[in-house]
């Protein structure tokens, strides 16, 4: 819950009884939508089943912080909302500004690696003329990034993006040959 002098913003959570972890598979409401208590909001898929999560009370959905495809755990916060009758903070009354992700891949000698594929939630990133991989229009939330380059160990990481910003990351890749040499 976020409280200021003028506003009360609440967090919507994954139920504690989902049995560990899961993945948000769909949202029935969009940011800015009004909802009633008990109305279906989102679904979480676990190893055993898909669970529909209903609204805990009437209100307005302000921000979805766990988009479809996001891994979540019991009790994870997935959205911000204002309860019915509560004023909406001006900074949350408009949809979130999309974020941009820029990734540069480097080898052990800090040389740029361009023969690679980089994807976010399964969507391939384009390689820019400077050799960096770039994607725009991403929701300001956590994203799973996969990096594959011939001769290097695969990397999978989670990167949190800020609203309207550009996140620049340099990732050092470990070559398979270098790893073999260090094991001798």
C-alpha positions in Angstrom: 0.0 0.0 0.0 1.3 3.5 -0.9 0.0 6.3 1.2 0.4 10.0 0.8 -1.5 13.0 2.3 -4.0 12.9 -0.6 -3.9 9.4 -2.1 -4.2 5.8 -1.0 -2.9 3.3 -3.6 -3.2 -0.4 -2.9 -1.3 -3.4 -4.2 -3.0 -6.4 -5.7 -1.3 -9.7 -4.9 -1.1 -13.3 -6.1 -3.0 -15.4 -3.5 -0.9 -17.2 -0.9 -2.6 -20.5 -1.7 -1.3 -21.0 -5.2 1.2 -23.6 -3.9 4.6 -21.9 -4.6 5.2 -20.3 -7.9 3.5 -19.7 -11.2 3.3 -17.4 -14.3 0.8 -14.7 -15.0 -0.9 -15.9 -18.2 -3.6 -13.3 -18.8 -5.2 -10.1 -17.5 -8.9 -9.6 -17.9 -8.7 -5.9 -17.2 -6.5 -3.1 -18.7 -4.9 -0.2 -16.9 -7.5 2.5 -16.2 -10.4 0.0 -16.1 -12.9 0.0 -13.2 -13.8 -3.3 -11.6 -16.2 -4.6 -8.9 -15.4 -6.9 -6.0 -15.2 -10.5 -7.1 -14.7 -9.6 -10.8 -12.0 -11.7 -12.6 -8.8 -9.7 -12.8 -5.9 -12.1 -13.9 -4.9 -15.7 -14.2 -1.8 -17.5 -12.8 -0.7 -20.8 -14.2 1.1 -23.2 -11.8 2.6 -26.6 -12.3 -0.8 -28.2 -11.5 -3.6 -25.8 -12.6 -4.6 -22.3 -13.8 -6.0 -20.1 -11.1 -8.3 -17.1 -11.8 -7.8 -14.3 -9.3 -10.8 -12.0 -8.5 -10.8 -8.4 -7.3 -10.5 -8.1 -3.6 -12.8 -5.0 -3.7 -14.2 -2.5 -6.2 -11.7 0.0 -7.6 -9.7 1.2 -10.6 -6.7 -0.7 -12.0 -3.8 1.9 -12.1 -0.7 -0.1 -13.0 0.0 -3.7 -14.0 3.5 -4.6 -12.6 3.5 -8.3 -13.5 2.7 -8.5 -17.2 1.6 -11.7 -19.0 4.5 -14.2 -18.9 6.0 -12.8 -15.6 7.0 -15.5 -13.1 5.4 -14.9 -9.7 5.3 -16.5 -6.2 2.6 -16.8 -3.6 2.0 -13.2 -2.3 3.8 -11.4 -5.2 2.5 -7.9 -5.9 1.1 -7.8 -9.5 -0.7 -4.5 -9.8 -1.5 -1.1 -8.2 -5.1 0.0 -7.8 -7.2 2.7 -6.1 -10.3 1.5 -4.1 -13.6 2.7 -5.3 -14.2 6.3 -4.2 -10.5 7.0 -3.6 -8.9 9.8 -5.7 -6.4 8.7 -8.3 -2.9 10.2 -8.2 -2.3 12.2 -11.4 1.0 10.4 -12.1 -1.0 7.1 -12.2 -4.0 8.3 -14.2 -2.3 7.8 -17.5 -0.9 4.5 -18.9 2.7 3.9 -18.1 5.3 5.2 -20.5 7.1 2.3 -22.4 10.7 1.6 -21.6 13.6 0.8 -23.9 16.3 -1.9 -23.3 19.8 -1.7 -24.8 22.2 -4.7 -24.3 25.9 -4.8 -25.4 27.6 -8.2 -25.2 31.3 -8.4 -24.4 33.7 -11.3 -24.3 36.4 -12.0 -21.7 38.6 -9.4 -23.3 35.8 -6.7 -23.4 35.4 -7.1 -27.1 32.0 -6.6 -28.6 30.1 -9.8 -29.5 27.6 -9.3 -32.3 27.1 -12.9 -33.5 24.4 -13.6 -31.0 20.6 -13.7 -30.5 19.0 -11.8 -27.7 15.3 -12.1 -26.8 12.9 -10.6 -24.3 10.0 -12.9 -23.4 10.7 -14.7 -26.7 10.8 -11.6 -28.8 14.1 -11.1 -30.7 15.9 -7.9 -30.2 17.3 -6.1 -33.3 21.0 -5.4 -33.6 21.8 -1.7 -33.9 24.6 -0.3 -36.2 26.8 0.1 -33.1 26.5 -3.6 -32.4 24.2 -3.3 -29.4 20.8 -5.1 -29.2 17.9 -2.8 -28.7 14.1 -3.1 -28.2 11.6 -0.3 -27.3 8.0 -0.2 -26.3 8.4 -2.5 -23.3 6.2 -2.4 -20.2 8.0 -0.9 -17.2 8.3 -4.1 -15.2 10.5 -7.1 -14.9 11.5 -9.0 -18.1 13.2 -12.3 -18.8 16.1 -11.9 -21.2 17.8 -14.8 -23.0 21.3 -14.4 -24.6 22.7 -17.1 -27.0 26.0 -16.7 -28.8 28.0 -19.4 -30.6 31.0 -20.5 -28.4 29.6 -18.9 -25.2 27.5 -20.1 -22.3 23.9 -19.1 -22.6 22.7 -16.4 -20.2 19.2 -16.0 -18.9 18.5 -13.1 -16.6 15.7 -10.9 -15.3 15.9 -7.1 -15.9 13.6 -4.6 -14.2 12.8 -1.6 -16.5 11.7 1.8 -15.2 8.8 3.8 -16.7 9.8 5.8 -19.8 13.5 5.2 -19.3 16.3 3.5 -21.3 18.1 0.7 -19.5 21.7 0.2 -20.9 23.4 -3.1 -19.9 26.8 -4.6 -20.7 26.9 -8.3 -20.3 30.1 -10.2 -20.1 29.9 -13.6 -21.8 31.9 -16.6 -20.7 33.4 -18.6 -23.6 33.1 -22.3 -23.5 36.8 -22.6 -24.4 37.8 -20.2 -21.6 35.7 -22.3 -19.2 37.4 -25.5 -20.3 40.8 -23.8 -19.8 40.0 -22.8 -16.3 38.9 -26.3 -15.3 42.2 -27.9 -16.3 
